[in-house]
Amino acid sequence: MTEKTRSWRATSGAGIDGMTLREDPVPVPGRGEVLMAVRAVSLSFRELLVLRGEYVLPVKEDLVPVSDGAGEVVAVGPGVERTRVGDRVTAGLFPSWVDGPFGPEHLAQLGGSLDGMLAELVVLPESALVPVPRHLSFAEAATLPCAGVTAWNALSGVRAGDTVVTLGTGGVSLFAAQFAGLLGAEVIATTSGEDKARRLKALGVHEVLNHRATPDWPAHVRELTGGRGADRVVDVVGDLPKSLRAVAVAGEVALVGFVGGDVPPLDPRVLFGSGASVRAIAVGSQAQFLAMNRAIEAGGLRPVLDREFTFEDAVTAFRYYEEKQPFGKVVITMS
């Protein structure tokens, strides 16, 4: 193993242009830790928020960014019991959240208050590790920790025959559409163009609504469901007034984020009158990650990739992700 390793560094609030490539000594895993050679990472909207200084959780100084990555274990520290050198692994975004409800004790997160994955070598606690599904490449596996687990958590309790609405074609929405199909649900997706609509149909989406041509998409959801509404709306936009109009009585809006930017005000009477619940989604635990991976393996599901960049071109990858509205995940791979 070499004596030096490279990592990208960032300062929250300095933006993409503030990223720098640095060389450091190879880290040594301590008790209960492993050293992972990162093979691929993937970008999420969360990463842009971190760089812009808009992330809702604390961010450390001189940060190794990016929460999502996959790679191979190359060394283990004392006390490591289940993991072996050569294992293909990824890691949960919240390393201490193994199972159970989310709480303040789990707030430390990769690529935020903890260094992330945009490095050639990273040290991780064994408790955070999740095996990579056997049929997936490192690039595909790197898309799972944030967008994949968030979508899986957002669909908790969905059953065959339910109707699920997904908004747009970002990473979480595409995973939600794929997972809902695996669970036997009917999927209605919104998007902004015919090309994306065709690609959504190819993923198994049953109905696609163009939200630009038909801004009142909640009314169309109700038409498609015989006036009942959807059992689950996975809202990555933060437009709760529309999501609540589209959801059924006793249904649920899984609130994932605010990629739409401007958040419309919500009259509490609309929430009360909907008879539905709104659940904020904080990614998910390692237990949920493992359950998701079992479903991925059983269904032979493959994540949707848009484009791959090299480690040296990480800044270009971030700019592409920010500007191009990709269909699928943007991945950075190590040579």
C-alpha positions, 0 to 999 in steps of 0.5 A: 500500500502506498504511504500517501492517499488523495482526498477532495476537501471542501468548506461549507459555503465556499461552493463547488469552486472551493473544492481542493485536492489534497494528499495526506498520509494513509489513515490507520483504522483504530479499534472497531474500524476498517480501512476502505479503498473507495471505488466509486461515489455518487452525488446527491442534492444533499452535497450541493446543500453542504457546499452552498452552506445550506445544509440543515445539520452541522458541517465540519471544517476542512471536510471530505465531502460526499456521503455515498460511496462503495469500495473494498476493505483493505485493512481492519483494526483491532476488535473488528469481528464480522468484516474481512479484507476484500469485502465489498461494502458501502456504509450508512449515512448516519454511522451510529444509526443501526436500527430503531427510531432516529434520534439526536444520538444519531446526528453525526453523518458522513460528508457533514459532521464527519468526513465523507467518501470523496477520497481514495481511502477512508476509515469507517466504523464496522457498525456502519458497513453494509455489504454490496448486493452481489449483482451490483458494480461499485458504481451502482452500489455507490448510489444506494446510501442516501437516495436509495435508503431514503426512497426505501424508508419513504415507502415503508408500509406500502403494499401490493395494490397501493398507489404511489406518486413520485415527483420528478426524476431525481435519484430518490424519485427514481428509486422510489418508482423502482421500489414501489414497482418491486412491492407491487404498487401502482406508480404515478410519476410527474416529470417535465418532458416527453423524453423523461416520460418515456424513460419512466415508462421503461422503468415500469411506471404506470402513468406519467403526468407532465407537471408543466403541461398540467400544473394541477397534477393532483387533480389528475392523480385523483382522476386516475385513482377514481377520486380516492387519491394516492396511498403514498406521495413521495415529495422531494419538492416540498410542495405540501399543499399539492401533495396533500391534495393528491393523497388519499384519506389516511394516506401518507406524504413522505416529505423528503426534501425541498429541491423546488427551492421556493416552499409554498405556505401551508394552511394547517386546515389543509393538513387537517382536512386531508385526513392524511399524515406527513412524515419527514424522512431522515434517510434510514438506518443500517437495518433498513439499508439491509432490508432494501438490499435484500429486495434489490437482490431478490428483484435483480434491480439495478440503479439508474446511472446518468454519467460517470466521471473520474476522481480527478474530474470531481469538480466537473462532476459536481457542476454537471450534476448542478446544471444538467438535471440528470436522469439518474445518478452521477457517479465518480469512479476511482481508477 
